[in-house]
């Protein structure tokens, strides 16, 4: 009986010894990522200006000020391709222009007041692109509702994933490398995000591991 138990104990000790270094490395990586996030947030939270946090690891997008969460948007689906990203500061450097509605002849609306009319959440788009500092392109898509729209959206996502290697090869020929991200959000969340992420807004980018 002792002869049967001894090899099992030795095997368990060997496995625990091998797991301990792996666990310590994982803990060290988690601590390093959290320190990077805290360092970036300490700078942004030092002023009353709002900032965003794009957390692709937890699939959450936050709008904050002085460390307090003003808005939280859950990410329903995401994809990332290209140059590997690191935890750190970023900023919105480009955003799709909001399409201005056409004013028909004889319309009583005053074109000079269109800017005021557009400042409503319902007027915000649900599909748009954002450019972040460091050659990071983000495409925001509304989550499809219904069986067939959902299947069409899945096909679009698969097509996006299949075309990424071709895009990477083209960029390498052009001697440039970017990171492409797509985010699936609920339509109302996509509108809220467009409303808040204006050009020049600073933020923190947390990529998945």
N, C-alpha and C positions, 0 to 999 in steps of 0.2 A: 504493500500500500504506500509506504514511504517512498519507494522507488518511483511510483507513478505520480506522486504529488510533487516531488522535487523538480522534475523537468518542467512541470507546469508553472511552478513558482519562479524558476529561473527565466522562463519565457516571458512571464508577466513583468519581471523586473527589467528585462531587456527592453520590452515594449514601452514601459513607463519612462525609462531612461532616454529612449529615442524621442518620445512625445514631449518631454520637458523642454528640450532646446527648441523644438518647433513651436511650442506654445509661447515660449519667451520671445521668439522672433516675432510672432503674431502680435503679442502684447506691445512690443517695442514699436512695431509699425503703426498700430492703433494710436499709441501715445504720440508718435511723431506727427501723424495726420491731425490729431486734435490740437497739438501745439501750433501747427501751421495755421489752422483755422482760427484759433484764439488770437494769434499774433495779428492776423489780417483783420479780425473783428475789432481788436483793441484800437487800431488806428481809425476805423470807420465809426466806431461807437463813441469816439472822443469828441464828435461834433453832433449838433442836432440834425444834420442832414440825413434823410432816409437812405438806405442802401438795401441791396437784395442779396440773398444767399441761394444759389442754385446748387442744391444738394442732390447729386445724381446717385449717391450711395443710398440715401434714405428715401429717394424719390419724392422729394418735397422742394417747393420753392417758397421762400419767405421774403417778405418785405419788412424791414426792421428800422428802428431808430433808437439809438443809445442802448442796443441790446434787447429792446422790447419788440415782440412780434406784432406787427400791424395787420399782416395778411399772410395766410398760409394756403398754398395751392398744392393739392396732391397730384402727382404725375401718374396718369393711368397706364402709360406705356412709354418706352424710350429706346433709343438705339444710339450708338456712338461708334464712330469709325475715324481712323486716321492717326495723327500724331498723338502720342500718349500725353495726357494732361497731369498736372500736379496740383495739389491743394494750394490755393493762394488767391491773391486779389485779382480782380478783373474789372471790366466796365463795359457798358453798352456803347458801342461806337457807331452802330448803324441800326436803323429800324425802318421797316417798310413804311412808305408814306401812306397816310390814310387817304383813301379815294374820296375826292370831293363830289358830292351829288350834283347832278346837272339841274339847272333851273330852267324850266320850260318858259317859253314866251307867254306872257300874260300871268305868270305865277306871281302871287302877291308877296312871296318871300323876298326879302331884301338880301341880295348877294353879300352885302357887307356884314350881315349878321350870321353868315354860314358858320363861321368859326365858333360862335356861341352855341349854335344848334348842334354842332358836332360833338360838343363836350358832354355827351351823354353815353352811359355805358352801353346802351342798346345799339349805338352807332359804331362801336368798336368792332374790328374784324376778328374772326375766329381762326383765320389762316394767314400766317405772316412769317417773315424771317427776321431774325435778329443777328447782328454781328457783334461778337464780343472781342475784347482786346486779345491779341495773340493769335489772330487768324482762326477764330472759332466761329463757325456758322451754325446757327440754331434755327431749325424749322419747326414751327408750332402748328399742329393740326388738331382740329376738333375731333373728339371721340365720336365715332359713328354710332348711331342708335338704330336698332332694328337688325334683322337677320341678314338681309342682302347688302345693305350699306356696310355692315360690319365685315362681311366677306370681301367686298370691294376694297375696303380699307386695309385688310390683311394682305391682299394681293399687292396693293401699293407699297406696303411696308416691305414685303418680300422683294419686290422689284427694286426698291431703294437699297436693300442689303446686297442684292446681286450685282448692282451697278457700281458699288463702292470700289471694288478692286480696279475697275477700268478708270474711275476718276483718280485713284491713287497713282496709277501708271502715267496718266496724262500730266498730273501735277509734278511727278518726278522728272518727266521730260522738260517741264517748264522750270525745273529747279525751285520749286516751292512746295510746301507741305502744310496742309490745314487739317483741322479737326471738324468733322460734321456730326451734328447731333440732331435727332428729331425727338419731339415731345408730343405725346398724345394727352390732351387735356379735355375735360368737360367743356362744352361750348361757352358756358357762362364764366368758367375759370379762365379760358383763353382770352376772353374779353377783358376780364379784370387784370390779367397779366399785361396785356397791351396797354391798358390804361396807366399802369404804374411804372413799367419799364421804359422810361423816356431816354433819349440819347444823352449821354454824359453821366448817367447814373452809375455810381461805383457799386461794386459788389464783391462777393466771394464765390469762387467756383470750387466745388468738391466733387471730383470725378469718382466713379465706382472703382473698387479695388481690382 
